[in-house]
Amino acid sequence: MHIKTLIVFLLFLVGFSGGAQAASFDCDKAVSDVEKMICADDTLSNLDIALSSEYRRTVFRSDDPATIKTAQRSWLKTTRNVCQTVQCLKVAYKQRLLDLQAIPITYADLNTAVDATCREMAAFESYDTPGMCRLSESGSFGVMDDTGFYYALYCVHDWPPGGGPTDCMVSSMALFARDQVSDVVERFHEHAADAGSYFSVPYIFTDEDGTFLVLPVRVSGTGNFNVNDYFIRRQKRWVLMDTESWLNDLNLYIPSGLEIWKGVEPDMASMTASAALYRPSDGNCCPTGGSIAITLMVVGNRLAIKSVEITAAEPESESELESDPKSEPK
């Protein structure tokens, strides 16, 4: 489970429960400057909750929980508690999350891995039905380097009585790598449970840019609301890619007065992406600002913009300009 999905999941929990949790501890009892900084910053508060959750999960599944606990106490004393700025804390929290997530999670065989993951989800993700987890679907999606790759889709929250449009209200997916010689299985990724998320079977492909693994995940909405996970093959391991920072870079290419309102999904096979451009006066259904086509490239373990082409739409008519309050002279 990576940082993005942890924070999205935690924000969902807050909204679902109708309350607001400022951090993993009681902010009314915050004493130190570090605790007060965490409580005063939304991003830090969410990172604190995410780290607390990941730490508890790591201890839960570890064969040597004492070592994990000692390392956590050391991090608190020598890293977190010496920070004097919000930025220092953000860097410290993100790195600690990555460190915990990098600890290998291995099992004797595939069945053990699938069952143990379900028990872990029952303990940590079934927020409204304690102890609930069932396997919805599982299967293989490829073999490479004497390693077989498998997925397991779990249901961790059912619909209320009366049912819903799908078999499960909240699902989560885990990915496994099975060594075909030793039969040892490693769980190398988990996409946290989200309401309204829909998973498809992961797939692997290779092109001139490398070998990639895509876990397709979409969320309910009127646009292209994907929250896919992308991996690149590095030294016989899957490395989670940064496929978000290029979207921030894209803002530099968009002409003034135009915006992208809906999600942009990269096509990894063609290394392209596209989006409609909206004017402020547009309705959600009907963009009139033209379109933008992006050619992407891989730089290290991240996607980056190679080139951008903008197709302009027809200029707004005088009547449209008059009807747009933002176009009126001040």
C-alpha positions in Angstrom: 0.0 0.0 0.0 1.6 3.2 -1.0 1.3 6.8 0.4 -1.3 8.0 -1.9 -3.8 5.2 -1.4 -3.2 5.3 2.4 -4.2 9.0 2.6 -7.1 8.6 0.2 -8.4 5.7 2.3 -8.1 7.7 5.5 -9.8 10.7 4.1 -12.7 8.4 3.1 -12.9 7.0 6.6 -13.3 10.5 8.0 -16.1 11.3 5.5 -17.8 7.9 6.1 -17.9 8.2 9.8 -19.0 11.8 9.8 -16.2 12.9 12.1 -12.9 14.5 11.8 -9.7 13.0 13.1 -6.8 15.4 13.3 -4.0 12.9 13.9 -3.4 9.4 15.3 -3.2 10.9 18.8 -5.5 13.2 20.8 -4.7 16.7 19.6 -6.4 18.2 22.6 -3.5 16.7 24.6 -0.7 17.7 22.3 2.2 19.1 24.3 5.4 19.2 22.2 6.0 21.6 19.3 6.1 18.7 17.0 2.7 17.4 18.0 1.2 20.9 17.7 2.7 21.3 14.2 1.2 17.9 13.2 -2.3 18.9 14.5 -2.2 22.3 12.8 -1.4 20.9 9.3 -3.9 18.7 7.4 -1.3 17.0 5.3 0.8 16.2 8.3 -2.2 15.0 10.3 -3.1 12.6 7.4 0.5 11.4 7.2 0.6 10.7 10.9 -2.6 8.6 10.6 -1.2 6.8 7.6 2.1 6.0 9.4 0.3 4.9 12.5 -1.8 2.5 10.4 1.2 1.2 8.4 3.2 0.7 11.6 0.5 -1.3 13.3 0.1 -3.5 10.1 3.8 -4.1 9.9 4.0 -5.2 13.6 0.9 -7.4 13.0 2.4 -9.4 10.2 6.1 -9.4 11.3 7.9 -12.5 12.7 10.0 -10.1 14.7 7.7 -7.3 16.0 10.2 -6.3 18.7 12.7 -5.1 16.1 10.0 -3.1 14.3 9.0 -1.5 17.6 12.6 -0.6 18.5 13.2 1.0 15.1 10.0 3.0 15.4 11.0 4.4 18.8 14.4 5.3 17.4 12.8 7.1 14.5 10.6 9.1 16.8 13.5 10.1 19.0 16.2 10.8 16.4 14.3 11.9 13.3 10.7 13.1 13.9 11.1 14.8 17.3 14.1 16.8 16.2 12.2 18.5 13.3 11.5 22.2 13.7 9.6 22.8 10.5 6.5 21.4 8.8 8.6 20.5 5.7 11.1 18.6 7.8 8.2 16.6 9.3 6.6 15.9 5.9 9.9 14.5 4.6 10.5 12.4 7.7 7.0 10.9 7.6 7.1 10.1 3.9 10.5 8.4 4.2 9.4 6.4 7.2 6.3 5.2 5.4 8.5 4.1 2.5 10.8 2.3 4.9 8.0 0.4 6.4 6.5 -0.4 3.1 9.8 -1.7 1.8 10.0 -4.5 4.4 9.4 -7.7 2.5 6.2 -9.6 3.3 6.8 -13.3 2.5 4.8 -16.5 2.9 5.4 -20.2 2.5 3.0 -20.6 -0.4 0.3 -18.8 -2.4 -2.7 -20.1 -0.4 -1.1 -19.0 2.9 -0.4 -15.6 1.4 -3.9 -15.1 0.1 -5.5 -16.2 3.4 -3.1 -14.2 5.6 -3.7 -11.1 3.6 -7.4 -11.5 4.1 -6.9 -11.8 7.9 -4.8 -8.7 7.9 -7.5 -6.8 6.0 -10.1 -8.0 8.4 -8.1 -6.5 11.2 -7.2 -3.2 9.6 -9.6 -2.3 6.8 -13.0 -3.6 7.8 -13.8 -0.4 9.6 -17.5 -0.9 9.9 -17.7 -4.7 10.1 -14.8 -5.8 12.3 -13.3 -9.1 11.2 -14.9 -9.1 7.8 -13.0 -10.1 4.7 -13.8 -12.5 1.9 -12.0 -13.4 -1.3 -14.0 -12.2 -4.3 -11.7 -13.3 -7.1 -8.1 -14.4 -7.7 -5.9 -15.5 -10.6 -2.6 -15.3 -12.4 -1.5 -12.5 -14.7 1.9 -13.5 -15.9 5.3 -15.1 -15.5 8.8 -13.6 -15.7 12.3 -14.4 -14.4 11.1 -17.7 -13.0 8.4 -15.8 -11.0 4.7 -16.1 -11.3 2.5 -13.1 -10.6 -1.0 -13.3 -9.0 -3.7 -11.0 -7.8 -6.4 -11.4 -5.2 -9.5 -9.2 -4.9 -11.1 -9.0 -1.5 -14.3 -7.6 -0.2 -13.9 -5.8 3.2 -17.3 -4.1 3.4 -20.7 -5.2 2.2 -23.6 -3.1 1.1 -26.2 -2.3 3.8 -29.2 -4.6 3.9 -31.0 -4.6 0.5 -27.7 -4.8 -1.5 -26.2 -2.5 -4.0 -25.3 -2.3 -7.7 -22.2 -4.6 -7.2 -21.3 -7.7 -5.2 -19.2 -5.6 -2.8 -19.3 -2.0 -1.5 -15.6 -1.7 -0.7 -12.9 -3.8 -2.2 -9.1 -4.1 -2.0 -6.6 -5.8 -4.2 -3.2 -7.4 -3.4 -0.5 -8.5 -5.8 1.8 -11.4 -5.2 5.0 -12.8 -6.7 5.7 -16.6 -6.4 9.2 -18.0 -6.8 8.7 -21.0 -9.0 11.7 -22.8 -7.6 11.2 -22.3 -3.8 7.4 -21.7 -3.9 8.0 -18.8 -1.5 5.5 -15.9 -2.1 6.0 -12.2 -1.6 3.1 -9.8 -1.4 4.6 -6.8 -3.1 1.7 -4.4 -3.4 -1.8 -3.7 -2.0 -4.2 -1.1 -3.2 -6.2 0.1 -0.1 -9.9 -0.3 0.0 -11.9 2.7 -1.2 -15.6 3.2 -1.6 -16.7 3.2 -5.2 -13.5 1.7 -6.5 -13.6 -0.9 -9.3 -10.6 -3.1 -10.0 -9.7 -4.9 -13.3 -7.2 -7.7 -13.7 -3.6 -6.4 -13.7 -1.6 -6.9 -16.9 2.1 -6.8 -18.0 3.5 -5.4 -21.3 6.9 -4.6 -22.7 7.8 -1.8 -25.2 10.9 0.2 -26.1 10.5 2.1 -22.8 10.7 -0.9 -20.6 8.5 -3.6 -19.0 5.4 -2.4 -17.2 2.8 -3.7 -14.8 -0.6 -1.9 -14.7 -3.2 -2.3 -12.0 -6.3 -0.7 -13.4 -8.5 1.0 -10.8 -11.3 3.4 -11.5 -13.6 5.3 -9.2 -17.2 6.4 -9.7 -17.6 9.8 -11.5 -18.5 11.5 -14.7 -14.9 11.8 -15.9 -11.9 9.7 -16.4 -11.4 9.1 -12.7 -8.6 6.5 -12.7 -6.4 5.8 -9.7 -4.3 3.2 -11.5 -1.1 1.9 -10.1 1.9 1.6 -12.5 5.1 -0.3 -12.0 8.3 -0.6 -14.0 10.5 -3.7 -14.0 13.9 -3.0 -12.4 16.5 -5.7 -11.5 13.8 -8.4 -11.4 11.5 -6.4 -9.1 8.5 -4.3 -9.7 9.1 -0.6 -8.7 6.0 1.6 -8.2 6.2 4.5 -10.6 5.6 8.2 -9.9 2.8 8.9 -12.4 1.5 12.0 -10.7 4.2 14.7 -10.8 3.9 15.1 -14.6 0.4 16.3 -14.1 1.7 19.2 -12.0 4.2 20.0 -14.9 1.3 19.9 -17.3 -0.2 23.1 -15.8 2.8 25.0 -17.3 1.5 24.1 -20.8 -2.1 25.0 -20.4 -3.0 28.5 -21.9 -4.4 31.1 -19.5 -8.1 30.9 -19.1 -8.3 27.2 -19.8 -8.4 24.3 -17.3 -8.5 20.5 -17.2 -11.5 19.5 -15.1 -11.5 15.7 -15.4 -8.9 13.0 -14.8 -6.1 12.3 -17.3 -5.1 8.7 -17.7 -1.8 7.9 -19.4 -1.8 5.2 -22.1 1.3 3.3 -21.2 1.4 1.3 -24.4 1.6 4.4 -26.6 3.1 6.7 -24.0 0.4 9.3 -24.7 -2.4 11.1 -22.8 -5.1 13.5 -23.8 -7.7 15.8 -22.1 -10.4 18.3 -23.0 -9.9 21.9 -22.1 -12.6 23.9 -20.3 -13.4 27.6 -20.1 -14.6 28.9 -16.7 -18.1 29.3 -18.2 -18.4 25.8 -19.5 -20.8 23.2 -18.1 -19.3 20.0 -16.8 -20.7 18.1 -19.9 -19.5 20.4 -22.6 -15.9 21.7 -22.8 -15.3 24.4 -25.4 -11.6 25.2 -24.9 -10.2 22.6 -27.3 -8.0 19.7 -26.3 -4.5 18.9 -25.3 -2.5 15.9 -26.4 0.6 14.8 -24.5 3.5 12.6 -25.4 5.1 11.0 -22.4 8.5 9.4 -21.6 10.1 7.5 -18.8 12.7 9.3 -16.8 14.1 7.0 -14.0 11.0 5.6 -12.3 8.6 8.5 -13.2 6.6 9.6 -16.2 7.6 12.9 -17.7 6.3 15.2 -20.5 8.1 14.8 -23.8 5.9 17.1 -25.9 2.5 18.8 -25.8 0.1 19.7 -28.7 -2.9 21.9 -28.1 -5.8 22.0 -30.5 -7.6 25.3 -30.1 -11.4 25.6 -30.2 -13.4 28.3 -31.9 -13.2 31.6 -30.1 -16.1 32.5 -27.8 -18.7 34.6 -29.5 -19.6 38.0 -28.3 -22.8 36.7 -26.8 -20.9 34.1 -24.9 -18.4 36.6 -23.6 -21.3 38.9 -22.4 -22.9 36.0 -20.6 -19.7 35.1 -18.7 -19.4 37.3 -15.6 -15.7 36.7 -15.5 -15.3 38.4 -18.9 -17.0 41.6 -17.8 -14.6 44.6 -17.4 -13.9 45.5 -13.7 
